Amino acid sequence: MQIGKPPARPQTVPSKAQTGHRSVVLVVDDDKAVADSLAFMLHHAGYETHAAYSFRQAAADATSLRPDVMVADIRLPDGNGIDLAVQVRKVLASCKILLFSGDVESNSLVDQSRSKGHNFQFVEKPIHPQDLILKLRWL
């Protein structure tokens, strides 16, 4: 290698499993108990997790943490999870997004977002922890 010359780039990029990198999951819910318990459960399933409790905090955390996956409630006090997902997807195109809600009215918001070309995965609350883990693995 010559001084001043950048090293050659590898031809293939190693996978996260090869580098030992765990997938980063941002869990967003205004109910702190829900967000923290989901983050705790996903951490024990092998993910690096972070919890956010508002639209604003989640948007900032997504920018700084650059998560691989975001699991977000649709109903947030300062916005909604669909708008958050659209915003995150603009900055992090590869971020996988799973939206959830226990509110029946959220289904219409999901349908509206799909009509605008935003096809995010959606699950209804409550969801069994093992079902959530399986869903994340299939994203």
Buried (B, 14 or more C-beta within 10 A) or exposed (E): EEEEEEEEEEEEEEEEEEEEEBBBBBBBBBBEEBBBBBBBBBBEBEBBBBBBBBBBBBBEBBEEBBBBBBBBBBBBEEBBBBBBBBBBBEEBEEBBBBBBBBEEEBEEBBEEBEEEEBEBBBBEBEBEBEEBBEBBEEE
